[in-house]
Amino acid sequence: MAVVNQYKFYGKTITAAETNTLLSPGATETLIIKSLRVTNKSGSNTPTITIKNNAFEIVNTQTLSTGTSVEILTLPLIVEGSTSLTATTAGTVSDGVVIGISYLDINKEITT
C-alpha cells in the first residue's frame, strides 16, 4: 500500500440559503483541514452558517458580520473517508458567502 499526500485548496461561493457539500473524501482518503475561512461579501446582510463534519456540528449557526472574513478553525480538523463536510447558510446571502479550505489529502492507494 502506497500513501500519497497532496496539499489542496477548495473554494466555493454560496449565493442562496442552502446546504452544500464542501468536501467528501473517498473510502481510502483522510483529509486534514488546516484552514477554513468564511467571508461575508455583503455590506448590509448578516447571514448565518452552520458547518458539520459527518452530521456533527463544528460550528452551530454562527452569524457572519457584514463585509468581514473569519477563520473558523483554531486547530486542524479531520474528515475521514466516506464522510462529508457540509455548510448550511441561512438568511440573505445573495451578495455571496465565500468559503476557502486549505487541507492535506492523504490517499492510501491499494496496490496489488
Secondary structure, DSSP 8 states (H G I E B T S, - for coil): -EEEEEEEEEEEEE-SS-EEEEE---TTEEEEEEEEEEEE--SS---EEEEEETTEEEEEEEE--TT-EEE--SS-EEEETT--EEEEEES--TT-EEEEEEEEEEEEE---
